[in-house]
Amino acid sequence: MFFASRPSPQTIERFISSSQKLPLSYGPVGIAGDRTLRHDRDEDVVVIGRGVADFERARGALKAWKQFDLGWVELFPVSGPTPVAGTVVAVLIRHFGFWSLNGCRVVYGVGNRDRGSRFGFAHGTLTNHAESGEELFEVVLDPASDEVLYRIRAVSRPRALLARLGRPVVRELQARFRRDSGAAMTRATRADS
């Protein structure tokens, strides 16, 4: 859904409410792991810390949706519900003088929420999203190097007319999101944060 100006809190709340029962705009769930699909597939892996303490901060940051603390992208509800399967959120994006509001649902988790060396989740686009696809957010403590890695993997294709017409711009915004998301997770994982 596109807007000429920032949507009001009431508009965003209505959007989230109306998104609750919408279906996913793609299938099957799990396509972020399927390398055979004819979609745009992107992945970035960033070292965001080192050791168990940094990993626990990274796990907490992902649970709190800190990968969306970008300034030009916002997640709603603002408090960010715990990312478990079925959770519905709205992603508000400011780009080139207008705004878009996009519905997503958490479709699966990865690893263990409270222990282990891997944690993450994937959300899928709803039918009110400009794109169609799935995005995986994951943190891993590499046992060999002790590095904390943040992985973002996305599989998508344009759904809305504006997204199809502006495909090169959309692809650049997606690349910018991956870069900025890695930087946000690095900030959230630092010991002095």
C-alpha positions as CSV (number, residue, x, y, z in Angstrom):
1,M,0.0,0.0,0.0
2,F,1.6,3.3,-1.1
3,F,1.1,6.8,0.5
4,A,2.1,10.3,-0.5
5,S,2.8,11.1,3.1
6,R,3.5,9.2,6.3
7,P,0.4,7.2,7.3
8,S,-1.1,8.1,10.6
9,P,-0.8,5.7,13.6
10,Q,-4.5,4.9,13.2
11,T,-4.0,4.0,9.5
12,I,-1.1,1.7,10.5
13,E,-3.1,0.1,13.2
14,R,-6.0,-0.6,10.8
15,F,-3.5,-2.0,8.3
16,I,-2.1,-4.4,10.9
17,S,-5.6,-5.4,12.0
18,S,-6.8,-6.1,8.4
19,S,-3.6,-8.1,7.7
20,Q,-4.2,-10.7,10.5
21,K,-6.3,-13.0,8.3
22,L,-4.7,-12.3,4.9
23,P,-3.0,-15.2,3.1
24,L,0.7,-15.3,2.2
25,S,1.4,-14.0,-1.3
26,Y,3.7,-16.8,-2.3
27,G,4.3,-20.5,-1.7
28,P,5.5,-22.8,-0.5
29,V,6.8,-21.7,2.9
30,G,10.5,-22.3,3.1
31,I,11.4,-20.8,-0.3
32,A,14.3,-18.8,1.2
33,G,16.1,-22.1,1.4
34,D,15.2,-23.3,-2.1
35,R,18.0,-22.4,-4.6
36,T,16.0,-23.7,-7.7
37,L,13.2,-21.0,-7.8
38,R,13.0,-18.3,-10.4
39,H,12.9,-15.4,-8.0
40,D,15.5,-12.8,-7.0
41,R,17.5,-14.5,-4.3
42,D,19.9,-12.4,-2.1
43,E,22.0,-13.2,0.9
44,D,24.4,-11.2,3.1
45,V,26.4,-12.6,6.0
46,V,28.1,-10.1,8.3
47,V,30.3,-10.7,11.3
48,I,28.6,-8.7,14.1
49,G,30.5,-9.8,17.2
50,R,32.6,-12.4,18.9
51,G,31.9,-14.9,21.7
52,V,29.0,-16.1,23.7
53,A,28.1,-12.7,25.3
54,D,27.9,-11.1,21.9
55,F,25.8,-14.0,20.6
56,E,23.3,-13.6,23.4
57,R,23.0,-9.9,22.7
58,A,22.5,-10.7,19.0
59,R,19.8,-13.3,19.9
60,G,18.1,-10.6,22.0
61,A,18.4,-8.0,19.3
62,L,16.8,-10.4,16.7
63,K,14.0,-11.2,19.2
64,A,13.4,-7.4,19.5
65,W,13.4,-6.9,15.7
66,K,16.5,-4.6,15.9
67,Q,17.4,-5.4,12.3
68,F,14.6,-2.9,11.4
69,D,16.0,0.0,13.4
70,L,17.2,1.8,10.2
71,G,15.5,5.3,10.2
72,W,14.0,4.8,6.7
73,V,12.4,1.5,7.6
74,E,10.2,0.9,10.7
75,L,8.4,-2.1,12.1
76,F,4.9,-2.0,13.6
77,P,3.7,-2.5,16.2
78,V,6.6,-0.4,17.5
79,S,7.3,-2.7,20.5
80,G,7.7,-5.5,18.0
81,P,5.9,-8.7,19.1
82,T,8.0,-11.7,19.8
83,P,8.8,-13.3,16.4
84,V,7.0,-16.6,16.6
85,A,5.1,-18.4,13.8
86,G,1.9,-16.5,13.1
87,T,3.1,-13.1,14.3
88,V,1.9,-10.4,11.9
89,V,3.8,-7.1,11.5
90,A,3.7,-4.1,9.2
91,V,6.9,-2.7,7.6
92,L,6.8,1.0,6.8
93,I,9.3,2.2,4.3
94,R,10.2,5.8,3.3
95,H,11.6,6.0,-0.2
96,F,11.9,8.7,-2.8
97,G,9.3,11.1,-1.3
98,F,6.6,8.5,-0.6
99,W,5.8,5.7,1.9
100,S,4.8,2.1,1.5
101,L,3.2,-0.1,4.1
102,N,3.8,-3.9,3.7
103,G,2.3,-6.8,5.7
104,C,4.3,-9.8,6.8
105,R,3.8,-12.9,8.9
106,V,6.4,-14.9,10.7
107,V,6.3,-18.3,9.0
108,Y,8.9,-20.4,10.9
109,G,11.7,-20.3,13.4
110,V,15.3,-21.4,13.2
111,G,17.3,-22.9,16.0
112,N,16.4,-22.4,19.7
113,R,15.0,-19.2,21.2
114,D,16.9,-19.5,24.5
115,R,19.9,-21.8,24.0
116,G,22.2,-23.2,21.4
117,S,24.4,-21.5,18.9
118,R,21.7,-20.6,16.2
119,F,18.6,-18.5,16.3
120,G,16.4,-16.9,13.7
121,F,13.1,-16.7,12.0
122,A,11.6,-16.1,8.5
123,H,8.7,-13.9,7.6
124,G,6.7,-14.1,4.5
125,T,4.9,-11.5,2.5
126,L,1.1,-11.1,2.7
127,T,-1.2,-10.2,-0.2
128,N,-0.9,-6.5,0.9
129,H,2.8,-6.4,0.4
130,A,4.5,-4.8,-2.7
131,E,6.7,-7.9,-3.1
132,S,6.0,-11.6,-3.0
133,G,8.5,-13.7,-1.1
134,E,10.2,-14.7,2.1
135,E,13.0,-13.3,4.2
136,L,15.2,-15.1,6.8
137,F,17.0,-13.4,9.7
138,E,19.5,-15.5,11.6
139,V,22.3,-15.2,14.1
140,V,24.9,-18.0,14.5
141,L,27.8,-18.5,16.8
142,D,30.5,-20.2,14.7
143,P,32.2,-22.8,16.9
144,A,35.4,-22.8,14.8
145,S,36.1,-19.0,14.8
146,D,33.9,-17.8,17.8
147,E,32.5,-15.2,15.4
148,V,28.9,-14.1,15.7
149,L,27.4,-14.1,12.2
150,Y,24.2,-12.3,11.1
151,R,22.6,-13.8,8.0
152,I,19.8,-12.2,6.0
153,R,18.5,-14.2,3.0
154,A,15.6,-13.1,0.9
155,V,13.7,-14.6,-2.1
156,S,11.3,-12.2,-3.8
157,R,9.6,-11.0,-6.9
158,P,7.6,-7.8,-7.5
159,R,3.9,-8.1,-6.9
160,A,2.5,-4.5,-7.0
161,L,2.5,-2.6,-10.3
162,L,4.8,0.1,-8.9
163,A,7.3,-2.5,-7.7
164,R,7.2,-4.1,-11.2
165,L,7.7,-0.8,-13.0
166,G,10.4,0.3,-10.7
167,R,12.3,-3.0,-10.4
168,P,15.9,-1.6,-10.6
169,V,15.0,0.9,-7.8
170,V,13.4,-1.9,-5.8
171,R,16.5,-4.1,-6.1
172,E,18.7,-1.2,-4.9
173,L,16.4,-0.6,-1.9
174,Q,16.6,-4.3,-1.1
175,A,20.4,-4.2,-1.2
176,R,20.4,-1.1,1.0
177,F,18.1,-2.8,3.5
178,R,20.5,-5.8,3.7
179,R,23.5,-3.5,4.3
180,D,21.7,-1.3,6.8
181,S,20.2,-4.3,8.6
182,G,23.7,-5.8,9.1
183,A,24.9,-2.4,10.5
184,A,21.9,-2.2,12.9
185,M,22.5,-5.7,14.2
186,T,26.2,-4.9,14.7
187,R,25.2,-1.8,16.8
188,A,22.7,-3.8,18.8
189,T,25.3,-6.6,19.5
190,R,28.1,-4.4,20.7
191,A,28.9,-4.7,24.5
192,D,28.6,-1.0,25.0
193,S,25.1,-0.7,23.5
